[in-house]
Amino acid sequence: EDAALLSRAARGRSVRKSPDCARLLREQGNGKFKARDYLGALLRYSKGVCQADPGSQELALCLANRSAALFHLAQYQECLRDIRRALSQGYPGHLEPKLLARRAECLSQLERAREEEEECLRDIRRALSQGYPGHLEPKLLARRAECLSQLERAREEEEEGSASAEIRTAGERVMERQAPQAQSGSLTGTLLCASPAVALRFGLGKGRHLLAAADIAPGEVVVQEEAFSCVLIPEEAVRPAVERGAAGTEDWHCHRCLRRALSPVPCQGCSYARYCGEECREQAWEGCHRWECPLGGELLAAGVLAHLALRVALQAGCEEIKRVQDQGRGDEETLDRMSTREKSDQPDVDGSTNSTPVPGCDPSGRYLGSSYLCVHHLLPHTHRHAPSLRFLCAVTVATLCLRLQGAGPLSEKGGGASPRDRSGSQSQSETEDERQGRPLELGMLGAAALRHMLQLRCNAQAITAVRDTGVGDSAVQSSAEVRIATAIFPTLSLLIHSCSPNTSVSFQSNLVTVRTAQAVLAGQELLHCYGPHRSRMAVRERQRLLQEQYFFQCQCAACCQELESECRGHGREVLGVCCMRCHSAVRCEEGYVCSQASCGFVLPRADLSHRLQAVQGLVAGAVSLLETGQPEEAVQQLQEAVSLASAFLSPSHPLQGEAADALARAYATLGRWNQAAAQLRRSVEAVRSHHGEDSVELGHQLFKLAQLHFKG
């Protein structure tokens, strides 16, 4: 019954290829192309490519039309690749001359751009050799650097494999830096994906955690790790964050490495999975997609966490799962015992100590973030999850495993029949011994996937990307962080939570980089925020969420400070809200009470909520006016919002910063640069006050201010 229910839920998420859908999408793309909406045309042609059968004329036509959209978007290298693909798929002979002419024009454009850059470099050299004024030299040298960068980029794009080689694995890079340390027997030789200045520790109450083995300056990279596995979040799950009908994450990102892909290469067996190139497609197929491909819609219906849990188990394979399970039975008991104890003064164990090996390390004491051993030893907190949740996870995994029965031997790693070769003969060629061993394989795989599904409740990491929003031609662009995927990073999971962390996290495709946000002294722990941050949430709410999802009561410095203030009997001061009578700060008690006893003003909660909603409505309406080409009307509405907000909000309140940011965009659209800069500086101060001097949010605002000065 459960399998039937999942199949019914998957009916609306069919991933079978459909020539009729491919033709319809190509026709829609043609309409967008005629309207000169080349990006819209590109999206529809790409969807048509995914729906068309391999080797069909429809696929060749979709590829050829997509090459035309890419040409008009000046993506000449991508255009050449699609032309080559179209010709290899049987493009109609009578239409070939048009395609060959486009290829010749692409090559001409690339050569012309190269010649222009080289000519520019020659002119710069001549100017410098003939006494160019010294105070103007920096501008000329910057132009030379840009020319060299453009030439280098062109050379890289000409190489077919440059896309997959763009991002080397984090392990290789960090190992290069660590090699001298490892030879000298340094403590940091135990961590593959971390800086030499980072050490792995294991202690009662805290379990495994990372700390500084030496002083670390602000901005230093301390961890750099490639995701062990990741799953893109489908469009329907992020639709509220997708503005103005834009495509979902699965349309613009490689389903294996998460790189941005303007001309994705589709899976040959389903219409959902797509990749940045043929190499990524082959690696995904050999790794796990050959088993996922037949499930398709069922995986989408089961959800991202179930999909990721199964993918982790499939990538590891039955042999590796069994080896790790046999090796780590003693470590399981140690981790469970450590996770249930309170903090202790007992000293930590270091990652290279042979007498007390740290769980997740290999026999030589190394913590290899890219290995399945590290993933297996992340805590699942099995007994702390609600029984109903454990039951639901078990049923979901069991149902997916039943659907895997016809997908081929699970113990086979690498290779495997391609989607086009899969047929009934594959199951017929399976030996009797393999058929008898199938239930054992499925049981082992299912148990591992269930463990990972429970682990992911506490260890999944959202991968985000910054997307521009607002008016495309504005001098001041707004941006927002959007979740594009869910992943598991074994080394990142070792960082302890703090509501006021000393690190920041950024992503490039499926690679995470952790930098220090402030100076970290030797012996101090590296702290990472799991989500509830002091600048965004009250202490009681943070404590509740962390207890519910991560099963611990936060005792970080920020929480202790705020809780201590509450225990003294003082109401919590509400940041950014001020008294409407004397403009002093207010405290949250039964209402919002002025902190000056001589004033005594009280603002009822309902009144404050109503005023905030009124300001938010004005700002949202003004942004809509701005995006529909009405900047003058937007300015008037935003000025009204600022006037209303100033009566009860201090300049540091986030809503004041949001209104100032929108005003800056409106003034920049009108070419009123001085007023735009003044408003953006107000927004910068609000962000600095709310998020902190070392926050990523402040960095984004300062970059926007630099953009404004450059363009205006």
C-alpha positions in Angstrom: 0.0 0.0 0.0 2.8 2.4 0.8 4.5 1.8 -2.5 1.2 2.4 -4.3 0.7 5.6 -2.4 4.1 6.9 -3.4 3.4 6.0 -7.0 0.1 7.9 -6.9 1.9 10.9 -5.4 4.5 10.7 -8.2 2.0 10.8 -11.0 2.1 14.6 -11.2 5.9 14.5 -11.2 6.5 12.3 -14.2 10.1 12.4 -15.5 9.5 10.4 -18.6 10.6 12.0 -21.9 7.9 13.3 -24.1 8.5 14.3 -27.8 5.2 16.2 -27.8 6.3 18.3 -24.8 9.7 18.8 -26.5 8.0 20.2 -29.6 5.6 22.4 -27.6 8.5 23.8 -25.6 10.5 24.5 -28.8 7.5 26.4 -30.2 7.2 28.4 -27.0 10.9 29.2 -27.2 10.5 30.3 -30.8 7.8 32.8 -29.6 10.2 34.2 -26.9 13.0 34.4 -29.5 10.9 36.4 -31.9 10.0 38.8 -29.0 13.8 39.1 -28.4 13.5 37.5 -24.9 16.5 35.4 -25.5 16.9 34.3 -21.9 13.2 33.1 -21.8 13.8 31.3 -25.2 17.0 29.7 -23.8 15.0 28.3 -20.8 12.3 26.8 -23.0 14.7 25.3 -25.5 16.7 23.7 -22.6 13.5 22.2 -21.3 12.7 20.9 -24.7 16.2 19.3 -24.9 15.5 17.4 -21.7 12.1 16.2 -23.0 13.4 15.0 -26.4 14.5 11.4 -27.0 18.2 10.8 -27.5 19.1 10.7 -31.2 15.8 12.2 -32.3 15.4 15.0 -34.8 13.5 16.9 -32.2 16.5 16.9 -29.9 18.7 18.2 -32.8 16.2 21.0 -33.5 16.0 22.1 -29.8 19.8 22.1 -29.6 20.1 24.2 -32.8 17.5 26.7 -31.7 19.2 26.9 -28.3 22.5 27.7 -30.0 20.8 30.7 -31.7 19.6 32.0 -28.2 23.1 31.6 -26.8 24.6 33.4 -29.8 22.4 36.5 -29.1 23.4 36.3 -25.5 27.0 36.5 -26.6 27.7 33.0 -25.1 29.8 31.9 -28.1 31.6 29.0 -26.6 28.3 27.5 -25.3 26.8 28.2 -28.7 29.6 26.2 -30.5 29.0 23.2 -28.1 25.3 23.2 -28.9 26.0 23.4 -32.7 28.3 20.4 -32.4 25.7 18.4 -30.4 22.9 19.3 -32.9 25.0 18.0 -35.8 25.8 14.8 -33.9 22.1 14.1 -33.3 21.1 14.1 -36.9 20.2 17.7 -37.7 18.3 17.9 -41.0 20.7 18.2 -43.9 18.8 21.0 -45.7 19.1 23.2 -42.6 22.8 22.5 -42.0 24.1 25.6 -43.9 22.4 27.9 -41.5 23.9 26.1 -38.5 27.4 26.1 -40.1 27.1 29.9 -40.8 26.3 30.5 -37.2 29.4 28.5 -36.2 31.5 30.5 -38.5 30.1 33.7 -37.0 30.8 32.5 -33.4 34.4 31.7 -34.3 34.7 35.1 -35.9 33.3 36.9 -32.8 35.7 35.0 -30.5 38.7 35.8 -32.8 37.6 39.4 -33.0 37.4 39.7 -29.2 40.8 38.2 -28.9 42.3 40.6 -31.4 40.7 43.6 -29.7 42.1 42.6 -26.3 45.6 42.0 -27.8 45.5 45.4 -29.6 44.4 47.0 -26.3 47.5 45.4 -24.6 49.8 46.8 -27.3 48.3 50.3 -27.0 48.8 50.2 -23.2 52.4 49.1 -23.6 53.0 52.0 -26.0 51.4 54.5 -23.7 53.5 53.4 -20.7 56.7 53.5 -22.8 56.0 57.1 -24.0 55.8 58.8 -20.6 52.2 58.3 -19.6 51.4 60.6 -16.5 52.3 58.7 -13.3 49.2 59.7 -11.4 47.0 58.1 -14.2 49.0 54.9 -14.4 46.8 52.9 -12.0 43.8 53.2 -14.2 45.8 52.0 -17.2 47.3 49.1 -15.3 43.8 48.1 -14.2 42.7 48.0 -17.8 45.7 45.9 -18.7 44.8 43.4 -16.0 41.3 43.2 -17.3 42.5 42.5 -20.9 44.8 39.7 -19.6 41.9 38.3 -17.6 39.6 38.3 -20.7 42.3 36.5 -22.7 42.9 33.9 -20.0 39.1 33.3 -19.7 38.8 32.8 -23.4 41.6 30.3 -23.4 40.0 28.3 -20.6 36.6 28.2 -22.3 38.2 26.8 -25.5 39.2 23.7 -23.6 36.3 21.2 -23.5 37.1 20.0 -20.0 37.6 23.4 -18.4 34.1 23.4 -16.9 34.7 20.3 -14.8 38.3 21.4 -13.9 37.3 24.8 -12.8 36.8 23.7 -9.2 39.3 21.2 -7.8 38.2 19.3 -4.8 38.8 21.0 -1.5 40.8 18.0 -0.3 43.4 18.3 -3.0 44.0 22.0 -2.3 44.1 21.7 1.5 46.4 18.6 1.3 48.9 20.7 -0.8 49.0 23.3 2.0 49.2 20.7 4.7 51.9 18.5 3.3 54.8 20.1 5.1 52.8 20.1 8.4 51.9 16.5 8.0 55.5 15.5 7.5 56.6 17.2 10.7 54.0 15.2 12.7 51.8 18.2 13.3 48.4 17.8 15.1 46.6 19.2 12.0 47.7 16.3 9.9 44.5 14.6 11.1 42.2 17.0 9.1 42.1 16.7 5.4 39.7 19.6 4.6 41.0 22.2 7.1 43.7 24.7 7.4 47.0 23.8 9.2 45.9 26.2 11.9 42.9 24.0 12.8 42.8 21.0 15.1 40.3 18.3 15.7 39.3 17.7 19.4 37.0 15.1 21.1 35.6 15.9 24.5 32.8 14.9 26.9 29.6 16.8 26.3 30.9 18.6 23.1 31.9 15.4 21.2 34.1 16.2 18.1 34.8 19.8 17.5 37.3 22.1 15.8 39.5 24.7 17.5 42.4 27.0 16.5 45.8 25.3 16.9 47.4 28.8 16.3 46.2 32.4 16.2 44.0 32.9 13.1 43.5 36.4 11.6 40.1 37.6 10.4 39.2 36.5 6.9 41.4 33.4 6.8 40.1 30.2 5.3 39.8 27.5 8.0 37.8 24.8 6.2 37.2 24.2 2.6 35.2 21.1 1.7 33.3 19.5 -1.2 29.9 18.1 -0.4 29.9 14.3 0.0 26.5 14.4 -1.6 23.9 17.0 -2.5 20.4 17.2 -4.0 19.0 20.3 -5.8 15.8 21.7 -4.3 13.0 21.4 -6.9 11.4 24.5 -8.3 8.1 23.8 -6.5 9.8 23.9 -3.1 11.4 27.3 -3.7 8.7 28.9 -5.8 8.0 31.6 -3.2 11.6 32.8 -3.6 11.5 32.7 -7.4 10.5 36.1 -8.7 8.5 37.0 -11.8 8.2 33.4 -13.1 12.0 32.7 -13.3 13.2 29.2 -13.7 13.8 26.9 -10.8 17.1 25.6 -9.5 16.9 22.4 -11.5 16.8 24.4 -14.7 19.9 26.4 -14.3 22.2 24.2 -12.1 24.1 21.0 -12.7 22.4 18.2 -10.8 25.8 16.8 -9.8 28.2 19.7 -9.0 25.6 22.5 -8.8 27.6 24.7 -11.2 25.5 27.3 -13.1 24.7 25.7 -16.5 23.3 27.9 -19.3 23.1 25.0 -21.8 22.7 21.9 -19.7 23.2 18.4 -21.0 20.2 16.1 -20.2 20.1 12.6 -18.7 19.4 10.2 -21.6 16.9 8.3 -19.6 14.7 10.9 -17.8 13.6 14.5 -18.4 14.5 15.8 -14.9 18.3 15.4 -14.4 20.6 17.7 -16.3 24.3 18.5 -16.1 26.9 21.1 -16.9 28.5 18.8 -19.4 28.9 15.2 -20.7 31.7 14.5 -18.1 29.5 15.4 -15.2 26.6 13.3 -16.7 28.8 10.2 -16.9 30.1 10.6 -13.4 26.6 11.1 -12.0 25.4 8.0 -13.9 28.3 5.9 -12.5 27.9 7.2 -9.0 24.2 6.9 -8.3 21.9 8.2 -11.1 21.7 4.8 -12.8 19.6 3.6 -9.8 17.8 6.9 -9.3 16.8 7.3 -12.9 14.0 4.7 -12.9 12.6 6.1 -9.6 12.4 9.7 -10.9 9.0 11.0 -9.8 9.0 8.8 -6.6 12.1 10.5 -5.4 10.6 14.0 -6.0 7.5 12.9 -4.2 9.5 11.5 -1.2 11.2 14.9 -0.6 14.8 16.3 -0.6 15.9 14.7 2.6 14.8 11.2 1.6 16.4 11.6 -1.8 19.7 12.8 -0.2 19.7 10.0 2.3 19.3 7.4 -0.4 21.9 9.1 -2.6 24.5 9.0 0.2 23.9 5.2 0.6 24.0 4.6 -3.2 27.2 6.6 -3.6 28.9 4.6 -0.8 27.8 1.2 -2.1 27.0 -2.0 -0.2 30.6 -3.1 0.2 31.7 0.2 1.7 28.7 0.4 4.0 29.4 -3.1 5.4 33.1 -2.3 5.8 32.4 0.9 7.7 29.7 -0.6 9.8 32.0 -3.5 10.9 34.9 -1.0 11.6 32.9 1.5 13.6 30.7 -0.5 16.0 32.8 0.5 19.0 32.9 4.1 17.9 29.0 4.2 17.9 28.9 3.4 21.6 31.5 6.1 22.3 29.6 8.8 20.4 26.3 7.9 21.9 27.8 8.0 25.4 29.5 11.3 24.7 26.4 13.0 23.3 24.3 12.2 26.4 26.7 13.5 29.0 26.8 17.1 30.3 29.9 19.3 29.8 32.9 18.1 31.8 36.2 19.4 32.8 37.8 16.3 31.5 40.4 17.2 28.9 39.7 16.8 25.2 41.2 14.0 23.1 43.2 15.2 20.1 42.7 13.8 16.6 46.1 12.2 16.3 46.1 10.3 19.6 46.5 6.6 18.9 45.4 5.3 22.3 41.9 7.0 22.0 41.1 7.3 18.3 38.5 9.9 17.4 35.3 8.3 15.8 35.3 8.9 12.1 39.0 8.9 11.7 40.8 6.2 9.7 43.3 3.8 11.4 46.1 6.4 10.9 44.1 9.1 12.8 43.1 11.2 9.8 39.6 12.6 9.4 38.9 12.4 5.7 35.9 14.6 5.1 35.4 13.1 1.6 35.1 9.5 2.9 31.9 7.6 3.8 33.4 6.8 7.2 33.0 10.4 8.3 29.4 10.6 7.1 28.5 7.3 8.8 29.8 8.7 12.2 27.7 11.8 12.2 25.2 11.4 15.0 21.7 10.2 14.0 20.2 10.9 17.5 17.9 7.9 16.8 16.3 7.8 20.3 15.7 11.5 20.5 13.6 11.7 17.4 9.8 11.4 17.9 8.5 7.8 17.3 6.1 9.1 14.7 9.0 10.7 12.8 11.1 7.5 13.0 8.2 5.5 11.7 7.6 7.9 8.8 11.3 7.9 7.8 11.4 4.1 8.0 8.3 3.7 5.8 9.6 6.2 3.2 13.0 4.5 2.9 11.4 1.0 2.8 9.1 2.1 0.0 12.0 3.6 -2.0 14.0 0.4 -1.5 11.1 -1.7 -2.9 11.2 0.5 -6.0 14.9 -0.2 -6.4 14.4 -3.9 -6.9 14.4 -3.7 -10.7 17.3 -1.2 -10.9 20.2 -3.7 -11.2 22.8 -5.1 -8.8 23.3 -2.7 -5.9 26.8 -4.0 -5.1 28.1 -3.0 -8.6 30.2 0.2 -8.5 31.0 2.1 -11.6 30.0 1.4 -15.1 26.5 -0.1 -15.5 24.2 0.0 -18.5 23.4 3.4 -20.0 19.8 4.6 -20.0 19.5 3.8 -23.7 20.7 0.2 -23.1 18.5 -0.6 -20.2 15.9 -3.2 -21.1 14.3 -6.3 -19.9 17.3 -8.3 -20.9 19.3 -6.8 -18.1 17.2 -8.5 -15.4 17.2 -11.7 -17.4 21.0 -11.7 -17.4 21.2 -11.5 -13.7 22.3 -14.8 -12.1 20.3 -16.8 -9.6 22.9 -16.0 -6.9 22.5 -12.3 -7.5 18.7 -12.5 -7.3 19.0 -14.3 -4.0 21.4 -11.7 -2.6 19.2 -8.8 -3.7 17.1 -8.7 -0.4 20.2 -8.7 1.7 21.7 -5.8 -0.4 18.4 -3.9 -0.2 18.2 -4.4 3.6 21.7 -3.1 4.1 21.2 -0.2 1.8 17.8 0.6 3.4 19.3 0.5 7.0 22.1 2.9 5.9 19.6 5.3 4.1 17.4 5.3 7.2 20.4 6.2 9.4 21.3 9.0 7.0 17.7 10.4 6.9 17.8 10.7 10.7 21.3 12.2 10.5 20.2 14.8 8.1 17.6 16.2 10.5 20.6 17.6 12.4 23.4 17.6 9.9 21.9 18.8 6.5 23.3 22.0 5.2 21.5 24.4 2.9 23.6 25.5 0.0 22.7 29.1 -1.0 23.4 31.4 -3.9 23.1 35.2 -4.1 20.6 36.2 -6.8 20.0 39.7 -8.0 16.5 41.1 -7.6 14.9 44.4 -8.7 15.3 46.5 -11.8 17.9 44.9 -14.1 19.4 48.3 -15.4 19.5 50.0 -12.0 22.8 51.3 -10.7 22.0 49.8 -7.3 21.1 46.1 -7.4 19.3 44.3 -4.6 20.3 40.7 -3.9 18.9 37.9 -1.8 20.2 34.6 -0.6 18.3 31.7 -2.2 18.5 28.1 -1.2 19.4 26.0 -4.2 20.3 22.6 -2.7 20.6 20.5 0.5 24.0 18.8 1.1 26.0 16.9 3.7 29.5 18.2 4.6 31.1 15.9 7.2 33.8 18.4 8.3 31.5 21.4 8.4 29.2 19.4 10.7 32.0 19.3 13.3 31.7 23.0 14.0 30.0 23.9 17.3 26.9 26.2 17.2 26.9 29.7 18.5 24.2 32.4 18.1 27.1 34.9 17.6 29.6 32.8 15.6 33.2 33.7 14.8 33.1 32.2 11.3 31.2 32.8 8.1 30.2 30.4 5.4 30.1 30.8 1.6 29.4 28.4 -1.3 30.8 28.0 -4.8 28.8 25.3 -6.5 29.1 22.3 -4.2 32.2 23.6 -2.4 31.8 25.3 1.0 34.4 27.8 2.3 34.5 28.7 6.0 36.4 31.9 6.9 37.0 33.5 10.3 34.8 36.5 10.8 37.1 37.8 13.5 40.4 37.1 15.1 40.5 33.6 16.7 43.2 32.9 19.3 45.0 29.6 19.7 42.8 27.3 21.8 39.5 29.0 21.0 36.8 27.0 19.3 35.6 27.6 15.8 31.9 28.5 16.0 29.2 28.3 13.3 25.6 29.4 13.4 23.1 26.6 12.7 20.4 29.0 11.8 19.0 30.9 14.8 21.2 34.0 15.0 21.1 36.6 17.8 20.6 39.4 15.3 17.5 37.8 13.8 15.8 36.1 16.7 15.1 36.5 20.4 16.9 34.2 22.9 13.9 32.2 24.0 12.9 31.5 20.4 16.5 30.5 19.5 16.6 28.1 22.5 13.4 26.5 21.5 14.3 25.9 17.9 17.8 24.5 18.7 16.3 22.1 21.3 13.6 20.9 18.9 15.9 20.3 15.9 19.4 19.7 17.4 18.5 18.3 20.9 20.7 20.7 22.9 20.2 23.8 25.0 22.4 26.5 23.7 24.9 27.9 26.2 26.8 30.2 23.9 28.0 33.6 25.2 25.1 35.5 23.4 22.4 33.3 25.0 24.0 33.4 28.5 24.2 37.2 28.3 20.6 37.7 27.3 19.3 35.1 29.7 21.2 36.7 32.5 19.7 40.1 31.7 16.2 38.5 31.9 17.0 36.9 35.3 17.9 40.4 36.7 14.3 41.3 36.2 14.9 43.8 33.4 12.7 43.5 30.3 14.6 42.7 27.1 15.6 45.8 25.3 14.0 45.9 21.8 16.7 46.9 19.3 15.6 49.5 16.8 12.3 50.5 18.4 12.2 53.8 20.2 9.8 55.7 22.4 7.4 57.9 20.4 7.6 60.6 23.0 11.3 61.0 23.8 12.9 58.6 21.3 14.7 56.6 24.0 15.1 52.8 23.7 12.1 50.7 24.9 11.9 47.4 26.9 9.6 44.5 26.2 7.4 43.9 29.2 3.6 43.7 29.1 3.9 46.3 26.4 6.8 48.3 24.9 7.9 50.5 27.9 10.2 53.5 27.6 13.5 52.8 29.3 13.4 56.3 30.8 11.5 56.1 34.1 10.7 59.8 33.9 8.9 59.4 30.5 6.7 56.4 31.3 5.4 56.0 27.7 3.9 52.6 26.8 3.3 51.4 23.3 0.8 48.5 23.2 2.0 45.4 21.3 -1.0 45.5 18.9 -0.2 49.2 18.1 3.4 48.4 17.3 2.4 45.5 15.1 -0.1 47.7 13.2 2.5 50.4 12.6 5.1 47.9 11.4 2.7 46.4 8.9 1.8 49.8 7.6 5.5 50.7 6.9 6.1 47.3 5.4 3.2 47.7 3.1 4.4 51.1 1.9 7.9 49.7 1.2 6.6 46.7 -0.7 4.3 48.8 -2.8 7.1 51.2 -3.6 9.4 48.3 -4.7 6.6 47.1 -7.0 6.3 50.6 -8.5 10.1 50.7 -9.0 10.1 47.3 -10.8 7.3 48.4 -13.1 9.2 51.6 -14.2 7.6 54.2 -11.9 10.6 55.5 -9.9 9.0 58.9 -9.2 5.9 57.4 -7.6 8.2 55.0 -5.7 10.2 57.8 -4.2 7.0 59.5 -2.9 5.7 56.3 -1.3 9.1 55.6 0.3 9.4 59.1 1.7 6.0 58.5 3.3 7.2 55.2 4.7 10.4 56.8 6.2 8.3 59.6 7.7 6.0 57.1 9.4 8.8 54.8 10.5 10.9 57.6 12.0 8.2 58.2 14.7 8.8 54.9 16.4 11.9 53.2 14.8 15.5 54.2 15.3 17.7 54.6 12.1 19.3 51.2 13.0 16.1 49.2 12.6 16.1 46.8 9.7 13.0 48.2 8.2 14.6 51.7 8.1 17.5 50.1 6.3 15.2 48.3 3.8 13.4 51.6 3.0 16.7 53.4 2.6 17.9 50.7 0.3 14.8 51.0 -1.9 15.1 54.8 -2.0 18.8 54.4 -3.1 17.6 52.2 -6.0 14.9 54.7 -7.0 17.2 57.7 -6.9 19.9 55.8 -8.9 17.3 54.9 -11.5 16.5 58.7 -11.8 20.2 59.5 -12.0 20.2 61.4 -8.7 23.5 60.0 -7.5 24.2 62.1 -4.4 20.8 61.3 -2.9 21.2 57.6 -3.8 24.5 57.5 -2.1 23.2 59.2 1.0 20.3 56.7 1.3 22.6 53.7 0.7 24.9 54.9 3.5 21.9 55.0 5.8 21.1 51.4 4.8 24.7 50.4 5.4 24.5 51.8 9.0 21.3 49.9 9.7 22.8 46.7 8.4 26.0 47.2 10.4 23.9 47.8 13.6 21.7 44.8 13.1 24.1 42.2 11.7 27.5 43.3 13.0 30.7 44.7 11.7 32.0 41.3 10.4 28.7 40.1 8.8 28.3 39.0 5.2 25.1 41.2 5.0 27.3 44.3 5.6 29.7 43.1 3.0 26.8 42.9 0.4 25.7 46.5 1.3 29.2 47.9 1.0 29.7 46.3 -2.3 26.4 47.9 -3.5 27.7 51.2 -2.4 30.9 50.6 -4.3 28.8 49.8 -7.4 26.9 53.0 -7.0 30.1 55.1 -6.8 31.5 53.3 -9.8 28.4 53.7 -12.0 27.3 57.1 -10.8 
